């Protein structure tokens, strides 16, 4: 089953998240960040930060706060058992810190196939802004949908 290419350009409801120190500290611990600027406010301030900085890849989790973060795939008729995370890219034009409220706004930017249609790639771009509307991150991800070859009957 081929994905409907007419969904390219579709935008999704924004998802917001208040970045707390405890959330950042837990994320840093879970991802093995050993630099104390990610867990100790004094160390962060001594390093020139206004508060705990957001560790790399933290912004990926903002959309996971949505009631159903995979609804866009279900809306496309994708069986979640056939999905792989294919690629992820991050750009950070501005630092983000504890106390910021971040909003992630996403849209599908491309759908393409490989292997004669056995693999389809859904490319999504997510722009993250802070409470002042400043762009603080842009993420690009590719989700791979695996299709099984048809058996002739």
VMD Tcl script that draws the C-alpha trace (Angstrom):
set ca {
  {0.00 0.00 0.00}
  {1.47 3.30 -1.06}
  {1.18 6.37 1.15}
  {-1.00 9.26 0.00}
  {1.41 11.92 -1.32}
  {-1.26 14.62 -0.97}
  {-0.40 14.88 2.74}
  {2.91 16.59 1.94}
  {2.58 20.06 3.45}
  {0.14 18.91 6.15}
  {0.70 20.75 9.42}
  {-0.02 19.37 12.87}
  {-1.34 20.98 16.03}
  {1.51 22.57 18.00}
  {2.65 20.95 21.24}
  {4.03 23.03 24.14}
  {6.19 22.11 27.10}
  {7.45 24.11 30.07}
  {11.11 23.18 30.54}
  {11.75 22.57 34.23}
  {15.05 22.01 35.98}
  {13.99 18.58 37.20}
  {12.99 17.52 33.68}
  {16.39 18.66 32.36}
  {18.27 16.96 35.19}
  {16.42 13.69 34.61}
  {17.04 13.88 30.85}
  {20.74 14.60 31.38}
  {21.04 11.65 33.74}
  {19.14 9.33 31.38}
  {21.32 10.28 28.41}
  {24.62 10.09 30.29}
  {25.50 13.79 30.25}
  {28.51 14.08 32.54}
  {29.00 17.84 32.24}
  {27.62 19.42 35.48}
  {26.19 22.40 33.55}
  {23.24 20.13 32.68}
  {22.47 19.16 36.29}
  {23.90 21.85 38.60}
  {22.54 25.42 38.39}
  {25.67 26.93 39.96}
  {27.93 25.14 37.48}
  {25.71 26.31 34.61}
  {25.83 29.93 35.80}
  {29.61 29.78 36.33}
  {29.87 28.62 32.70}
  {27.95 31.70 31.55}
  {24.45 30.27 31.25}
  {21.40 31.94 32.78}
  {20.10 28.58 34.05}
  {20.42 24.89 33.18}
  {20.82 24.66 29.39}
  {18.72 22.22 27.40}
  {20.89 19.17 26.51}
  {21.24 18.05 22.90}
  {18.22 16.13 21.53}
  {15.93 17.14 24.43}
  {13.63 19.01 22.04}
  {12.84 15.73 20.26}
  {10.70 14.76 23.26}
  {8.39 17.77 23.11}
  {6.05 16.16 20.58}
  {5.96 13.00 22.67}
  {3.96 15.03 25.21}
  {0.97 15.10 22.81}
  {-1.94 12.84 23.78}
  {-1.14 10.61 20.78}
  {2.27 11.50 19.33}
  {1.90 8.94 16.54}
  {-1.57 10.01 15.40}
  {-0.17 11.41 12.14}
  {1.03 7.92 11.19}
  {-2.27 6.33 12.13}
  {-4.09 8.99 10.07}
  {-2.02 7.88 7.08}
  {-3.10 4.28 7.66}
  {0.36 3.20 8.76}
  {0.58 0.11 10.93}
  {2.96 1.18 13.72}
  {4.47 -2.32 13.75}
  {5.99 -1.55 10.31}
  {7.71 1.70 11.33}
  {11.41 2.43 11.90}
  {13.10 5.67 12.91}
  {15.28 6.36 9.90}
  {17.07 9.64 10.40}
  {17.19 12.70 12.65}
  {18.85 16.08 12.21}
  {18.94 19.03 14.61}
  {19.79 22.69 14.08}
  {19.99 25.03 17.09}
  {19.97 28.74 16.18}
  {19.55 29.79 19.83}
  {20.15 28.37 23.32}
  {17.25 27.20 25.45}
  {17.13 27.00 29.24}
  {15.12 25.83 32.21}
  {12.11 28.12 32.60}
  {11.52 28.44 28.85}
  {8.22 27.33 27.36}
  {8.89 25.59 24.08}
  {6.38 24.96 21.31}
  {6.95 22.41 18.56}
  {5.14 22.92 15.24}
  {5.48 20.17 12.63}
  {4.63 19.49 9.02}
  {5.25 16.72 6.51}
  {7.74 17.97 3.93}
  {8.20 14.91 1.72}
  {7.25 11.30 1.10}
  {9.43 9.15 -1.11}
  {10.10 5.48 -1.69}
  {13.01 3.12 -2.17}
  {13.40 -0.57 -2.99}
  {10.57 -0.48 -5.53}
  {8.10 0.80 -2.95}
  {8.95 -1.71 -0.23}
  {10.25 1.19 1.86}
  {8.52 4.56 2.09}
  {10.01 7.54 3.91}
  {7.93 10.21 5.62}
  {9.99 13.35 6.14}
  {8.79 15.70 8.87}
  {10.18 19.08 9.83}
  {9.56 20.52 13.28}
  {10.27 24.10 14.28}
  {10.64 24.78 18.00}
  {10.02 28.29 19.32}
  {10.32 29.73 22.81}
  {7.83 31.85 24.76}
  {9.00 34.96 22.87}
  {8.37 33.34 19.48}
  {12.10 33.01 18.75}
  {13.11 29.94 16.75}
  {15.38 27.84 18.98}
  {15.54 24.53 17.09}
  {14.65 22.92 13.81}
  {14.42 19.14 13.59}
  {14.14 17.02 10.48}
  {13.25 13.37 10.78}
  {12.57 10.50 8.43}
  {10.24 7.71 9.44}
  {10.56 4.51 7.43}
  {7.46 2.47 6.64}
  {8.19 -1.11 5.61}
  {5.84 -2.82 3.16}
  {5.96 -6.56 2.68}
  {6.20 -7.85 -0.86}
  {2.93 -9.21 -2.19}
  {2.71 -12.94 -2.62}
  {1.13 -14.10 -5.83}
  {-1.83 -16.37 -5.16}
}
mol new
graphics top color blue
foreach p $ca { graphics top sphere $p radius 0.5 }
foreach p [lrange $ca 0 end-1] q [lrange $ca 1 end] { graphics top cylinder $p $q radius 0.2 }
display resetview
